[in-house]
Amino acid sequence: MKENYSIFRKFPTLEQATELKDLLNENGIESILADNVPPVDVTFSGSTLNNQVEIRIKQSDFKKAEEILEQNAEELIDQIDKDYYLFEFTDEELYEVLLKSDEWNAFDYTLAQKILKQRGKSVDKELLNSLKNERLKDLAKPEGNQKPWIIGGYVFSILGGFLGLIIGYFLWTSKKTLPNGQKVYSYSENDRKHGKYIFYIGLIIAPTAMLLKVVSQF
């Protein structure tokens, strides 16, 4: 079912997304094209309108899909010109590519490994797995303090505005997808607790305020 699929990659164009979808399908991985990010999968502080086209796959297929992309990149590396920008990166910058692989395409990630090996640097599966695990821990951390949104949420909810309901719902339920397909809550437990309170306050006051407004017109 669609709800069991997680965001694997995002693209600025449908053409790029379709290319990946075709590659995955050729290798037996089912995927879904989506043209935007669901409201519960974004954050107040970091959501944008960039990379609107998504490829979603089952979380159980993430590892296989990553391997397919890396294998595909391997086949293209020998065709790359030596003036490609990664060749000018320092060792530290190349290791940064390996650490933040989710911010780079599979080709650059694979080429960074090859360049480091050519320079006599240590790059093995144990290191790559360690970097990926470290990156997942960092990305899984809750977003920064949401105090302005919390204060605004309480104000709008108490005043009977539906905006308070929306803010509370986002703070309480919003999730983000990690590079391995796992979904985690975007905000800290304390911020989510405030979001829950804001939502229920708004749920009680907003309809009452609307009813009083209607009654006052008679």
C-alpha positions as CSV (number, residue, x, y, z in Angstrom):
1,M,0.0,0.0,0.0
2,K,1.1,3.6,-0.7
3,E,1.4,4.4,3.0
4,N,4.2,1.8,3.4
5,Y,6.4,3.7,1.0
6,S,9.0,6.3,2.1
7,I,10.9,9.0,0.2
8,F,14.0,7.7,-1.4
9,R,15.1,10.6,-3.6
10,K,13.8,14.0,-4.6
11,F,14.3,15.7,-7.9
12,P,13.6,19.2,-9.4
13,T,12.2,17.7,-12.6
14,L,9.9,14.9,-13.6
15,E,12.4,13.7,-16.2
16,Q,15.1,13.1,-13.6
17,A,12.7,11.3,-11.3
18,T,11.4,9.1,-14.2
19,E,14.9,8.0,-15.1
20,L,15.5,6.7,-11.6
21,K,12.0,5.1,-11.5
22,D,12.8,3.2,-14.7
23,L,16.2,2.1,-13.3
24,L,14.6,0.8,-10.2
25,N,11.8,-1.0,-12.0
26,E,14.4,-2.7,-14.3
27,N,15.9,-4.1,-11.2
28,G,12.7,-5.3,-9.6
29,I,12.1,-2.5,-7.2
30,E,8.6,-1.0,-7.2
31,S,8.4,2.8,-6.8
32,I,5.9,5.6,-6.7
33,L,6.2,9.1,-8.2
34,A,4.9,11.9,-6.0
35,D,4.9,15.6,-6.9
36,N,5.1,17.1,-3.5
37,V,5.9,16.3,0.2
38,P,3.0,15.5,2.5
39,P,2.3,18.1,5.2
40,V,3.3,15.6,8.0
41,D,6.7,15.0,6.4
42,V,8.1,18.6,6.5
43,T,9.3,21.0,9.1
44,F,8.4,24.7,9.8
45,S,12.1,25.6,9.8
46,G,13.4,23.7,6.8
47,S,10.6,23.1,4.2
48,T,11.0,24.6,0.7
49,L,9.4,24.2,-2.6
50,N,12.6,22.8,-4.1
51,N,13.0,19.2,-5.3
52,Q,9.3,18.7,-5.6
53,V,9.2,15.4,-7.5
54,E,9.8,12.4,-5.2
55,I,10.6,8.7,-5.7
56,R,9.1,6.6,-3.0
57,I,10.0,3.0,-2.3
58,K,9.4,0.4,0.4
59,Q,11.8,0.9,3.3
60,S,12.9,-2.7,3.0
61,D,14.2,-1.9,-0.5
62,F,16.3,1.1,0.5
63,K,19.6,-0.9,0.8
64,K,19.1,-2.7,-2.5
65,A,18.2,0.5,-4.2
66,E,21.4,2.2,-2.9
67,E,23.5,-0.7,-4.2
68,I,21.8,-0.4,-7.6
69,L,22.6,3.3,-7.8
70,E,26.2,2.8,-6.7
71,Q,26.7,0.0,-9.3
72,N,25.2,2.2,-12.0
73,A,27.6,5.0,-11.0
74,E,30.5,2.6,-11.1
75,E,29.7,1.9,-14.8
76,L,29.8,5.6,-15.6
77,I,33.0,6.5,-13.7
78,D,35.4,5.4,-16.4
79,Q,33.8,7.8,-18.8
80,I,34.2,10.9,-16.6
81,D,36.6,13.7,-17.7
82,K,39.5,14.5,-15.4
83,D,38.3,18.1,-15.2
84,Y,35.2,17.0,-13.2
85,Y,34.9,19.2,-10.2
86,L,35.4,16.4,-7.6
87,F,39.0,15.9,-8.7
88,E,39.7,19.4,-7.2
89,F,38.3,18.5,-3.8
90,T,40.6,18.1,-0.9
91,D,40.7,14.8,1.1
92,E,38.7,16.4,3.8
93,E,36.0,17.6,1.3
94,L,35.8,14.2,-0.2
95,Y,35.3,12.6,3.2
96,E,32.6,15.2,3.8
97,V,30.9,13.8,0.6
98,L,31.0,10.3,2.1
99,L,29.6,11.5,5.4
100,K,26.8,13.5,3.9
101,S,26.0,11.0,1.1
102,D,22.3,11.9,1.3
103,E,23.2,15.4,0.0
104,W,25.0,14.0,-3.1
105,N,24.0,11.9,-6.0
106,A,25.2,8.3,-6.2
107,F,27.8,9.1,-8.9
108,D,29.6,11.7,-6.8
109,Y,29.4,9.5,-3.7
110,T,31.0,6.6,-5.6
111,L,33.6,8.8,-7.4
112,A,34.7,10.4,-4.1
113,Q,35.5,6.9,-2.9
114,K,37.6,6.1,-6.0
115,I,39.5,9.4,-5.8
116,L,40.4,8.9,-2.2
117,K,41.6,5.4,-2.9
118,Q,43.7,6.7,-5.8
119,R,45.3,9.1,-3.3
120,G,46.1,6.2,-1.0
121,K,43.5,7.0,1.6
122,S,41.6,4.4,3.6
123,V,38.1,3.8,2.3
124,D,36.4,0.5,3.2
125,K,32.9,-0.9,4.0
126,E,33.5,-0.5,7.7
127,L,34.3,3.2,7.3
128,L,31.4,3.8,5.0
129,N,28.9,2.1,7.3
130,S,30.3,4.0,10.3
131,L,29.9,7.3,8.4
132,K,26.3,6.5,7.4
133,N,25.4,5.5,11.0
134,E,26.9,8.7,12.3
135,R,24.9,10.7,9.7
136,L,21.6,9.0,10.6
137,K,22.1,9.8,14.3
138,D,22.7,13.4,13.4
139,L,19.7,13.7,11.1
140,A,17.5,11.9,13.6
141,K,18.0,14.7,16.1
142,P,14.9,16.9,16.7
143,E,14.8,20.3,15.0
144,G,15.9,23.3,17.0
145,N,13.8,24.9,19.7
146,Q,10.3,25.9,18.4
147,K,9.5,28.4,21.0
148,P,8.2,31.1,18.6
149,W,5.9,28.6,17.0
150,I,4.7,27.3,20.4
151,I,4.0,30.8,21.6
152,G,2.2,31.7,18.4
153,G,0.2,28.5,18.5
154,Y,-1.1,29.1,22.0
155,V,-2.0,32.7,21.1
156,F,-3.9,31.7,18.0
157,S,-5.6,28.7,19.7
158,I,-6.8,30.8,22.7
159,L,-8.1,33.5,20.3
160,G,-10.1,30.8,18.5
161,G,-8.1,30.9,15.3
162,F,-7.9,27.7,13.2
163,L,-4.2,28.6,12.6
164,G,-3.6,27.5,16.2
165,L,-5.0,24.1,15.3
166,I,-2.7,23.8,12.3
167,I,0.4,24.8,14.2
168,G,-0.4,22.5,17.1
169,Y,-1.0,19.6,14.7
170,F,2.3,20.1,12.9
171,L,4.3,20.4,16.1
172,W,2.7,17.3,17.5
173,T,2.7,14.9,14.5
174,S,5.3,16.2,11.9
175,K,7.9,13.6,10.8
176,K,10.9,13.6,8.6
177,T,12.3,10.7,6.5
178,L,15.9,9.6,7.1
179,P,18.1,8.4,4.2
180,N,17.5,4.8,5.2
181,G,13.7,5.3,4.9
182,Q,13.0,5.4,8.6
183,K,10.6,8.1,9.8
184,V,11.2,10.0,13.0
185,Y,9.4,12.8,14.7
186,S,10.7,16.2,13.6
187,Y,10.5,17.9,17.0
188,S,11.5,17.1,20.6
189,E,9.2,15.3,22.9
190,N,8.6,18.6,24.9
191,D,7.8,20.6,21.7
192,R,5.5,17.8,20.6
193,K,3.7,17.9,23.9
194,H,3.1,21.6,23.5
195,G,1.8,20.9,20.0
196,K,-0.7,18.4,21.4
197,Y,-1.9,20.9,24.0
198,I,-2.2,23.7,21.4
199,F,-4.1,21.4,19.1
200,Y,-6.7,20.4,21.7
201,I,-7.1,23.9,23.0
202,G,-7.8,25.0,19.4
203,L,-10.1,22.1,18.9
204,I,-12.2,23.3,21.8
205,I,-12.1,27.0,21.4
206,A,-12.1,27.4,17.6
207,P,-15.6,25.9,17.0
208,T,-17.0,27.7,20.0
209,A,-15.6,31.0,18.7
210,M,-17.1,30.3,15.3
211,L,-20.5,29.5,16.8
212,L,-20.5,32.7,18.9
213,K,-19.7,34.7,15.7
214,V,-22.6,33.1,13.8
215,V,-25.0,33.6,16.7
216,S,-23.9,37.3,17.1
217,Q,-25.0,38.0,13.5
218,F,-28.7,37.2,14.3
